[in-house]
Amino acid sequence: MSRPSGPVFPLTVASRVPVGDVVVLELAPAEGRRLPGWRPGAHVDVLIPGDLTRQYSLVGDPAAPTWRIAVLRETQSRGGSLWMHGLDVGDRVDVTAPRSHFAFGAGAAPVILLAGGVGITPISAMAFAAAATGREYELHYAGRPGHMALVEELAELHGDRLHLHESGTATRLDLTGLFAAAAPGTVVYCCGPARLLDAAEVAATEAGLDFHAERFEALPLTEPVWPGPFEVELQFSGLTLEVPPEKSILEVAEESGVLVPWSCKEGTCGTCETPVVEGEVDHRDSILTAQERARMDTMFICVSRAACPRLVLEL
């Protein structure tokens, strides 16, 4: 497997806070070292033994001297979450520089910040930024009692702007009512399980609100727009390759000896993002917005394909 490109930072677990099936890890650099800055919505890649790479959103204050991530223990883990939950204070963790496909937009428009479960991680950073800039916002956090991380610090920072929605209680989240009551021009940022994101997107669209989301689970793949083989010209590599229906651009490129950073192969992590020079793309990822897809200037080659006979890529 190809590792993500860019620098790798050897960090140390400075603190470990378990909350139900979630553990919040604080990662610190060596004494005297400074970590790169980041913006709300950013995530890092954690390099895990066994040639695995997993993505985790950064928590809280971007100006903090350490990085924090929260990891859900997956019942059907492929090895990543179990290893992360086994870390203890003092253990070393190798982490890449932050990057983002879930940016918190600037401006004065009011925002609704909506998190489900461990989706509170990027949303917490957005809430911190909204509070710091005096922006009008509400923070809604849904989850299971006893498994909701960061609640105390969120309550201290956000006061009555924080609304907790615990499953099985009368505080259950009402998306239709929430969005219907929103001021015109409100922007919604949402992260969490697929069922929450799907329902929130439908409700926000019906209410006429601008909706942004980050998905941990890939959207189901649809039938390709261009069902047959297509050509891909790789500008930097000087190769022109044929991609058959049963293979991805990523697979064909690697078979030809082209080094491509990748991680998930599901169109969720963003590691294999590749600029598009020419051609129409059949976007099949779970990252880009409709506006970003329409520009046809980038694609995720692990799942997205050509919607025409030929693509030209910066690869």
C-alpha positions, 0 to 999 in steps of 0.5 A, spaced: 500 500 500 502 507 498 503 511 504 500 518 504 505 523 501 508 529 505 512 529 512 511 524 517 511 527 525 513 522 530 508 524 536 507 521 543 501 520 546 500 525 552 493 523 555 488 518 553 481 519 555 476 513 554 468 515 554 464 509 552 467 506 546 470 512 544 477 514 546 480 521 546 488 521 544 492 528 545 498 527 541 504 531 543 511 533 539 518 532 542 520 538 546 521 544 543 518 542 536 512 546 533 506 542 530 503 545 523 497 549 523 490 547 521 483 549 520 477 547 522 475 540 519 482 538 518 484 531 519 490 527 519 493 520 517 495 516 522 500 510 520 499 504 523 503 498 524 501 493 518 502 498 513 495 501 514 493 508 514 487 511 518 484 518 518 482 522 524 479 529 524 482 534 529 479 536 535 478 543 538 482 549 538 487 549 532 492 554 536 493 548 541 500 546 541 498 539 541 493 535 536 487 531 539 483 526 535 477 521 537 477 514 535 471 510 535 472 502 537 469 499 531 466 492 532 468 490 525 475 493 525 480 492 520 486 493 525 486 500 525 481 502 531 483 496 535 490 498 535 489 506 536 485 504 543 491 500 545 495 506 545 497 508 552 500 515 555 508 515 552 507 511 546 509 513 539 504 515 533 506 517 526 502 522 523 502 526 517 500 533 516 493 536 517 489 536 510 482 538 509 476 536 504 471 539 510 473 546 510 469 551 515 467 557 510 468 564 512 463 569 513 458 572 517 452 567 515 449 563 521 451 556 522 448 550 525 453 545 527 450 538 527 454 532 530 452 524 531 457 520 535 464 521 533 462 526 528 463 531 534 471 531 532 471 536 526 464 539 528 468 541 535 473 545 531 468 549 527 464 550 534 470 553 537 472 557 531 465 560 531 465 562 538 472 565 537 469 570 531 463 571 534 459 568 529 451 566 530 451 558 531 448 552 534 451 546 536 447 540 536 450 533 538 446 526 538 449 520 541 448 514 546 448 516 553 455 514 556 458 514 549 459 522 547 466 524 548 468 532 549 461 533 553 464 537 559 468 542 555 463 543 549 458 545 555 463 550 558 465 553 552 458 553 548 453 554 554 446 554 552 448 554 544 450 546 545 444 542 545 445 534 547 440 529 543 441 523 547 438 517 544 432 513 547 430 520 551 425 526 550 431 530 547 431 526 540 433 530 534 428 533 530 431 535 524 425 538 520 423 542 526 431 545 527 432 547 520 425 550 519 426 555 525 433 557 522 434 564 519 434 565 512 442 564 509 443 559 515 449 554 513 449 547 516 455 543 517 454 535 519 458 529 520 456 523 523 453 516 521 450 515 514 443 515 516 444 522 520 447 525 514 442 522 509 436 525 513 440 532 515 441 533 507 434 531 505 431 536 511 436 541 509 435 541 502 427 542 503 428 548 508 433 551 502 439 551 507 446 550 504 449 543 507 456 541 508 458 534 510 463 529 511 462 522 511 466 516 514 462 511 510 462 511 503 456 512 499 453 506 495 457 506 488 452 507 482 453 504 475 458 508 471 456 513 466 461 510 461 460 503 462 466 501 457 474 502 457 477 509 457 484 512 456 487 516 461 493 520 459 498 521 465 502 528 464 507 527 469 509 520 468 508 520 460 504 514 460 497 513 456 493 507 459 487 504 458 482 503 464 477 497 463 471 496 466 473 492 472 479 496 474 480 503 477 484 508 475 488 507 481 489 500 480 491 501 473 496 506 474 499 502 480 500 496 475 504 501 470 509 503 476 506 509 478 506 511 485 500 514 487 498 516 495 492 512 497 489 509 503 481 508 503 480 505 496 472 507 498 472 515 496 472 517 503 479 519 505 481 524 499 488 521 499 488 520 492 486 526 489 488 528 482 488 534 478 484 533 472 486 537 466 482 535 460 475 530 460 469 529 463 469 525 470 464 520 473 464 523 480 463 517 485 466 519 491 463 521 498 467 528 498 466 533 493 460 537 493 455 538 487 459 545 485 466 542 486 464 536 482 461 541 476 468 544 476 471 537 473 478 540 475 479 534 480 477 527 482 479 521 486 481 516 482 480 510 487 473 510 485 471 516 480 472 514 473 471 517 466 464 520 463 468 520 456 473 516 452 479 520 455 481 523 461 488 527 462 490 527 469 496 531 472 499 524 475 
